[in-house]
Amino acid sequence: EPAGPMNVGSVARVMKNFGLHRLVLVNPQCDFLGLEAKKMAVHADDVLESAVSVPTLPEALQGCVRAIATTARVRDWQTPLENPRDALPWLLEEKDKSAALIFGPEDRGLSNQELNYAQRFIRIPTDSIYPVLNLAAAVGICCYELAENLKQSDNQSLNKTELAPFEVVEIYYQQLESLLLQIGYIYPHTAASRMEKFRQLYNRAGLQTKEVAMLQGILRQVQWA
């Protein structure tokens, strides 16, 4: 939900600086193809013009098997906040699969619900006197780290894991929630918080497609029983 067209233009520019071109905007609150955006994009008009606009975050993540979210806030989660340099190489380990780096709105960042769609979380270390980064600056730092890791990985053989696509895991979560409600393990008023814990657990595990199929088989057998 970017609010500033100049921010979006700056994001496009810094993406092109480091060889990244696929920009997906979730419910943009500005004219990202307008004069202000193009003025800041300079020679990255092509990144802006090829940007995809979708209404929701799940739609933006279709086809992705890995996602890292950025956040400036410390949350009481078991999943740690990592340094971009340590975490971002993980996005590149499956070169033939799509991966996503998620940034939140300028005024509030990503909500807890939005963070649930990511498997790992990064926080850019800044000085405590003024820790808040401009959106385009944060994107630029991450783009640089990704570009450096791409160079290093060109001649390396990386250990690949066939992670399940986002939409496959989402279907499993819906089936799991439905069954847990039916058997009384969760209740409507606790479903959201309970399912958040399950998401965190499975995100840490890094589910493969065949593992999701196995878990779905367990759900079907429980339903039958």
Summary of the structure (lengths in Angstrom):
residues: 225
radius of gyration: 18.9
end to end distance: 44.3
largest distance: 62.3
contacts: 651
relative contact order: 0.14
helix: 48%
strand: 11%
